[in-house]
Amino acid sequence: MKNVMALGFLLFVGFSHLQGVNSEKVLARQILKDSSLCVVHTMAQKLIKTGFNAGSGYSQVWIRDFNTFVETALDVQNQKDIRTALLIFFAFQQPNGEMIDGYVLKKDFTWSDDHPYMSTTDTTHIAFKNTVETDQESSLIQCVGKYIIKIGDTSILSQKVDGKTVLERMEMMVHYLMKEKYCDKYGLIWGGTTADWGDVQACSDDLVDIDSATTPAISIYDNAMFIIALDYLSKMTSNRVQSQKWKSLKNSIAQNVRKYLWDTKHKKFIPHIYIDKSPMCFPLGFDESKIYYHGGTAIAIEAGLLNKKEIDESNKHMLDDVQLSGAQSIGLTLYPPYPKNVFHGAMSNPYIYQNGGDWTWFGARMIQQLIVNGFIKEAYIEMQPMIKRVILNKGFYEWYDINGKPAGSGNFKGSAGTLDQAIEMLLKWADGHR
């Protein structure tokens, strides 16, 4: 960590004394000369070329993961295969519009699941869903939107799946969220109580499914993902009335996020709004409002919920958290972590998995947003620990513990996809400013 911070300081000193266009040229040349970016870019493409499953240790195709590497996949895989992979999701859509998390070949369905999802039009796969999360519908809409933007194949929208077009099915997904997951009191969607963007709930032995122990909660991640999805959907429909409908809903959700989830005094998003009651397992004296959600904040920036000053302040907050925790990068899920045993199972300890693990999968999304919003120098400096550990560990690990030890899937495509896109964005900027 000290070496990473030292590198950042030296880069900062090297750039900060220069001004204006000249400064940008120096930074652009430095980026273009950085061979490590090309090394990781090549590694990412090589990994994503191997298939659509989430990574080693995951035989399943997950939509929240696929959504984050589909753009790189379109560069290195057969585009017809990607279209087919997307259409399989729609084959498992439920009559009420609900969307699955993912699917797997029947022969690879080897884990215990009391609620598998079946399809009458696809009998070669079995689908599944972690119901405590509320990002599946939003992730698929975004993924289709990225697919269309990347290759211009709008014909997928009129493709029929079991009698309904893909566009109709995406609209069904929004209707499902508004009927089943919308809280009228706050004008926002809800899910289970999870750690930031995670899909593991607190206070329950049933880690991923809504049950009697579930505490319904509203969080920034789910709602920011929904806002992004509605923006894509409004642009995908050629019907002006429908397009305006989705724009109005997007604006309404955004306004309510700022009204209810944004803490103006502390310049952060509050972790949860509890619709009925707080989780019963929170220890006495625990103040959840102190926790800063890194991943959800990054997605909120992507959704256009923060202005440039707030983005700068958020990034500085993340860097402070990295320093205080001893983590390697702003991929740190959240800080401070939840106390021991709030989450059950392997995630019961702080700084494990989604409870304070360091995830390039989301850290690189913050890097992307820094680039989009003009924080190029910060993006380049803060990307360095992510780049270096990929090369050091010879792969894209799912997450890292507080000491930088890799954990989870050794070849995690979500990490590869988000980091690869950040690299491409940075190189594109540099190429235009050298």
N, C-alpha and C positions, 0 to 999 in steps of 0.2 A: 504494500500500500504506500509506504514512504517513497519508494522508487517511482511509483506512478504519479504521486503528488509532486515530486521533484521534477519529473518530466514536464508535467503541466505547467509548473512555475517557469521553467526555462523557455518553453514555447511561448508563454504569455509575455515574458520579458522581451523575447525576440521580436514579437509582433507589436507590442503596445507602444513602442517609441515611434512607430511609423504611423502616418496619417493617410486617410482617404484612399484614392485609387492606388497609390504606390504601395500602401499597406496591403491592399487586396491582392496585388500582383505577387508580392512576396509570399503571402499565405498560399495563394493558388499554386505557385511553383513548388512550395514545400509539400503540398498535398500530392501534386502530380509526381514528385520525386520519391514519394513514400512507397516503396515496393511491397511493403507488408499489406497494403490495401489490396493490391492485385493478387497477392498470394491467397488472402482470405476470400476474395471474390471468386477465384478459381475453385477453391475448396468448397464454397457454398454451392456453386453450380454443379459440381461433381456429385455432391450429396443429393441435391434435389432432383437430379436426373434419375435417381434410383427408384422413384415411385411417389405415391401420394400419401402413404402411411406417415404417421407423425414422426417416426424415427425408430432407431434400434430399441427394442423392448416394447414397441407399439406396432401391432399388426393392423390396427384400426386406422381408418381415415376419419379424422376429426375436423369438423367445419371450422372451429375457432383456430385451429392450426393451419389448415389449408388456406384460409383467408389471408394468412400472413406470409405464405410463400408462393401463392398462385402466380404472382407477377414474374418471379424468377423461373417458376416451372414453365411458363409460357415461352421463355427464352430457350429452354433446354429440352423440353419434352414435346411429344406429339400433341398438337393443339386439339385434335379430334378426341384424343384420349382424355384430355382435361375437360372438354365439354361433356363427355360421357360420365366422368367422375362427378361432375356437378349435377347432372340429371338424375343420378342414383339417389341423391339426397331427396329430390322432389318425389321420387317413387315411394319414399317412406313417410311422406307428410301425412299427418293424421287428419281425419275428416273435419276436425274443429280448427284446422290451420296450423296446429302445433308442429314444430320442426324438431328433428332428432339432433343429437350431438354428433353421431357418426355411424359408420357401418363397417362390417368386416365380412370376409368370406365365411360361409357356414363352417367350413372345416377349421377355421381359426377362432371360432367362438368357444373358447375353452374356460371362461371364468364364470363364476356364479352370478346370475342375474335373474331376479324374480319377475322382471318386467321387460323382457325383450320386445322389440318392435318388429313386426312382420309386414311384408308387402305382397299384394296379389299380382303385381306386375314385375317384381324382381324377386325371384325365388332362390337366387344364388347367394344372397347376402342376408345377414341379420343386423339390425340396428339397435342402438342403445342411447340413453340420455341421462346425464347428471342433472336432475330436476331442480336442484337448489340454485342453479345459475340461470340467468335470463339473457343470454347473449347469443343463443343458437340461431334464432330467426334473423337477428341483426347481422350476424357473421355471414350467413349465406347470402343475404341481399348485397352486402358489401362485396363478397367474393364474385358474384355475378357481375356487379358493376365494374370491378377491376378487370375482369375477363373481357368485357365489352370494350372498355376504354383501351386496353392493351392491343387487341387485334381487330376491333371494329365489327365483331360478329353479333349484330343485333338480332339475327334470325333466331337465336336461342330464346328470345322473349316470346316468340310465337310458337315455339316447340310445345306440342301437347304431351303431357304426362298423365296417363289415366284420365283422359277426357278434358283436362284443363290446361291452359297454357302456363308457361313458367311465370309470365307476368301476373296472371290471375292468382297463381299460387303464392307469389311473393306478397301480393295484396292481402291474401288470406292470412298470411303470417302476421301482418300488422294488425288485422282485425282480431286475431287470437290474443296478441299481447294487450290490446286495448280492452278486451272482454275479460280475460283471465288474470292479467298481471298489472292492471292499471289501478292506481289508488286515486279515487276521486278527490279525496281531501287535499292531496298535495299535487295532483296532476302529473304524477311521475310513475314509472313502472317499478315493481318490486321483485325481490327474490329471497333466498334464504340468507342468513347472516354468515358471510364468508370473509376471508381476509383479502381485502381489496378486490382484485379481479378473479380471485380463486374460485374453484368449484368444490371446495370442501367446507362443510358447515360447522359452526361452533356448537358445543353443548349436546351433541348427539352421537351415538354409536353408528347410526346410519349416515355415513359421512357425506354421501353425494345425492341422496334422495330426500325430498320433502316428506317429513313424517310428523308424528305428534309432538316431537321435541323441537321442531323447526320454529324459529322466530322470524316472521316476515320482516324484511327490512328494505329500505330504499338506499341505494348507493350511487356514487358518481359513475362508476364503470358501466353498469348496465344502461344507464340513461344516456351517457355519452355515445356508447355504441349504437343505441337506438337513433339518436340524432344523426349520426353519420349515415346510417342505413336509410333513413327517411330522405336525406339529401340525395343519395344515389337513386332512390326509387322515384323521386320527383323528376329527375333528369332522364330516367329510362322510359317513362310513359309519354306517349305522344298526345294523350288526351289532356287538354289544358285544364279542364275542371279537376281531374284527378291529380294532376301535377300540383295545382294550387292547393288542393286538399292536403297533400303530403307536406308541402312547404309550410302551411299554416300549423299543422301538427308539430312539425320540427321546431318552429319558432315558439310554440306554446311550451314544449318540453324544455327548450333552452331557457326560456324566461323563468320557469319554475325551478330549474336547477340553480340558477343564480339567486332566486328568492329563498329557497329552502336549504340547499346543500352548501352554498358558498359562505364561508365564515369571513366576512369582510374585515373584522378586527384582526384576526390572526392570519389572514391572507392564505387560506387553505380550504380544501373541501372537508366537511365533517365526515367521519367514516360511515355512519348510518343514521337514518331516521327510522325509529321503530314505530310501526303502525299501531300495535296494541300494547306491547310491553317489552321491556329489555330482556336479553337472555338471562336465564336464571343461574347460569354457571359462572357469570362474571364475579370475581372475588371482591370482597368488601374493600371499598376505597379505590377500586380501579376506575380510572377516568379515560374512557375510550376516545374522547374528543382530542386528546393529546397526540394520537397516532396520525402520522402523515402518510397518505397513500400515494406512492410514487407512480405505480402503473395507471391507476385511475386518472391521475392528474395528467399524465402524458396523453391518454385518450381524450380527455376533456379539451386539451389544447388542439388536438386533431379535429375535434368537433366545433372549434371556433368559439369556445366558451370563455377564454381568457384573452385580455389585450396584451400588447407587447411588454408593457411594464410588469404585468402580473406573471407573464411567462418568465421574464428575467428573475423576478423574485422567487418563483417556484423552482427554477433551476438552482438558484443559490441555496434554497432550503434543502434541496436534494443533496447538494454537495456538502452542506453542513452535516446532514444525516450520515453520509458516507464517512465523514471524518469522525463523528461521534461513535459510530458503530464499529468502525474498523473494517468495513466492507471494501470491496475492490471498485465497485462502479455504482452509478446511479440506477442500475438494474435492481438494486436493493428493493424488495417488494414494498416494504413499509418500515417506518421507524417512529417510536420504539415498537418492538414486537409485542404481541399479545402474551400475557402471563402464561406460565406453565399450566397445562391441562384444560385451558379454554377449548382447545381443539383436541380431539381424541386420536388415538392411534399414533402413527409415526410422526405426526405433525404436532404432537403435544408440547414439545420443547421449543423455546424461542430460537429464531434464526434457522429453522428447518423448513424446507420446502416453501410453501406459500406464506408461512409466518416469518418473513424476514430473510428468506433466501435471496440470492442475487441472481436475477434472470436477465440474460441478454435479450431474450424474447421480448421483454417490455422496455428494457433500458435502451435498446436500439430504436424503439419507436419514439422515445423522447429525443434521441439524437436526430431522427428524421424531422421532428417538429422544430427543433432548434434550427436546422437548415432551412426549412420552409419559412421560418419567421426571421431569418437574417442573422442568426447567432452562429456564424460559420466558425469563427475561431473557437468558441466554446464547444461546438459540436466536434471539431477535430480533436481537441485536447481530451474531451470526455469519452471519445470513442476509443482512445488508445488502450486502456486496460482490457476492453472487450476484444480488440484485435490481437493483443499480445497473448491473452490466455487461450485463444483459439489455436494460435501457432504453437504455443508451449505445450498444450495438451493434445495437439494433433486432431482436433475435432470440435464439434459444436455441442458442448454438453448442455443438458437441460437447465441446470442451475448450479450454483456454487455456494458453499457454506461461507461463514464469516471470515474464514482464514484463506479463502480462495481454493479450497479443495473441490474438484468437480464431483457432481452427483447426478443421479437420474440417468436418463437416456444419453448414451455417449455420442449419438448422431441425431440430434434433435433438429428437425427441419424448420420449426418455428424460429429458433435462434438464428439458423442459417439464412432464412428468408428475410427477416427484419434487418439483420446486420448487412446482408447483401444489398438490400434496397437503400440503406443509409449510405453505404459505400458508393453506389451508383449515383446517388443524389449529390454527394460531396464531390465526386470526380467531375460530374457534369457542371457543377458550379465552378470548379477550379479551371476546367477547360475553357469556360467562357470569360474568365477573369485573368488569365495569365498574360 
